Every structure is written in structure tokens, then in C-alpha cells.
């Protein structure tokens, strides 16, 4: 079964936010072969119990008030780029989120939310997303040898790590760093 498309999270299986599962979705009652395992902000405990289709069509948000990314974290860390409330709603209420060490942020560029493409360490940055390195450096606030040491400790599966986004308009990669 083909997953519904997510404009702002184009490969949620690749990023680990959606996994193959025979679990029943608590929203629609179906077993569709996939379940969302990322963060859910709701009064009801919904982790590992919603299918991607109920996220995509807004059913999970409508029925449970579920959000998958904190709306306050969509673009609010940008000094220059802001997005409209319609974009914030799509990202927070109808897009699979991702798990981070601290509170997740959703980066924006060109007056739109960027697409989350994955976690990265320094090896992945150099091989796949070298254009994101500068934004991660700026986010870290480090320069010189402290930056070099920090950069070489970035780990896609550990701490510290980088979160990578791609602008849907200019195609530039952006990122921020986080640690436990």
C-alpha cells in the first residue's frame, strides 16, 4: 500500500517516523500495514497507534486534537523567515513529526516550511548535505576549534545530532543541531 504524500516530510519511513506494523489505528480502526511512531501532542496517549492516512487527512487532529509537531516550533527560531498559519497547521496537524533530543523545531525558507529529510552526523553532512553545514554551525554558535570538535562529534544515531531540511523552493538544505 502506498503511503499518502506528505509535502513537508516526503520520506517518513526513511526517517523512522513511520514503520511497518500490523497495529490497528485507533482513529479509523483499520490495519493498513504502517503506524506512526513519532511524537504526538494530545490529551490522550496516542504514540504508536495512528496510521499515516489519519494524519494526512486531518482525522487524527480532528478526533483527538493531536499535533505531531509543536505549532510554536514551526519557523519561530528563524530570524527572517516566517510562514502563514495555514502552513503551520499543515506541519503541526497533518504531517508526521520526528523525534529529537530536545523540543523539535521545523525550519522554514522562502516563506514556506521546509521538508524534513533526516538526522545527520558529520559523515552524512559531508556525503549528502554539505550545504547544510553552515546553518548548523550558525545554530551552534561555535567558531574555530570548538566548532571543529563539535562538528566531528555529530552523530546521526546519537548525541549530538543534526536535523536536516530541504527548502521546497530554492532546494537549499538547512539544519540545526541538538544534544541530550
N, C-alpha and C positions, 0 to 999 in steps of 0.2 A: 504494500500500500504506500502510495506517495504521500509524504508529509505536506501539509498546507504550506504555502510560501510565507516566509517572514522577511519583510523588506529590511528590517534592522538587525536581524540575526539569521543570515542566509544558510548557515550550516550548524544548526543546534545539536545534531548528532556528533559532528566532528569536534565541537567544543565541549561535549559531555553534558549539555543541559537536557537533552532528551536521549533516552535509552530504549532499546528493545525490551518489551515486557508483555506478559500476558495479564497484567493487572487490569482490573476494571476501573474505568474513570468514574469518580463519584459525582461528576456533573451530568454526564449523558448516559451513564450506565453501560457503555459499550466497552468491549475489549478490542482495541484496534491494533495491538502489536507494539505500541510505543507509549511511554509515560514520561512526563516532565519530572526531572529530579533537581531542578534549580530552586532558588529561594521563592517563597510565596509569602506575601504580607497579607494576612487575613485574620479575622477573629477566630475562625475555625482552622484547625490544623489540617493542611491540605498537601503537605510535602509528599511527593511520590504517589499522588493519587489523581492527577489531572492529565487528560490526553491533550496532545498538541492542537487538535481541532477545536476543543472548547476554549483554549487560549486564543487561537486565531480568530474565531468568530465572536469573541467577547462574552460567550456564555458563562465562563468561569468568573469573570468580573461581575457580570450582571447578577448571577445567582448568589455568589459568596462575597462580593466586594473585594475579590482577590486582585492584588497587584503583584507583578513579577520583578519590577524594579521600582525603587522608591522614586516617585514623581519628582521630589525635590532634588534628586541627584541627576536629573536629565539636563545637562548643559549648564547647570548652575556653578560649575567650577571654571567655566570659561570666562575670561576677562572681556572678550569681544563678541563671541558668537552666542546668540540666543535663538530659541525656537518657539513656535506658537504652541498654544495649549493643545491643539489637535495632535501635534507631533508627540508631545509629552504623553498624551492619553494613549496613543498607539504603542509607544515604547513601554509605558508602565502597565497597561491593562491588556494588551493583545500581542505582546512579544515575549518569548521566553527570555528570562534573565540569565545571569551567570553568577557563579559563586566566587566571592573574593575573600581576602583575609579580613578586611575591614568593611565598612559600608561601600557598596559598589557605586561607581559613577558611570554615567553614559555620556560619552564625548559627542560634541557637535562640531560641524564645519559647514561652511557655505549655507548658513541659515536653515540647516536640517540636522536631524540626528544622524550620526554615522553608524555604520554597520559593525557590530561586534564580530570579530573574526577569530579571536582566541587568546590564550595565555602564551607568554613567551619568556624564555630566558635569553641570555646573550647569544647563544648559538642560533636560536630561531630568528632573533632580530637580525643578525648578520646574514643569515641564509635567505630569509623570506621577506623581512620587513625593515630593511636598513633605513628607509625614510622615516620610520617612527622613532629612531634612536634620539634625535634631537628633542622631540616633545617629551620623551621620558626623562631626559637629562634636565630639561627646564622644570618639569614637575618635581624632580627630586630636590632641586635647589642646590645641588652639589657641583663643584668645579674641580679641575685638576686631578690630583691623585685620589682624593676621596671619591670623586665620580668614577674614576677608573676602577678602583677597588669594588665599589658598589656594583657597577656595570658587570664586572666579571663574576659577581656572585648571583646575578639574576638567574632564576631557575623556573622553567615552565611548570614544574610539578612541585615546587617548594616555595620557600620564602627567602629572599624577596622575589617577587614575580612582576611581570609587566602584563598589562591588558591592552590588546591591540584592536583598533577600529580602522575602518576604511571609509573615507568620505564617498558618498554615493554620487557626488557631482564632480569634484576635481580628482578623485581616485587616490588622493594622498592618504598615507597611513599615519595614524596618530596613536598615542599611547600614554598611559600613566603607570606608575609603579605603586606597589603596596607590599606590606610585610606583616607578619604576625606579631 
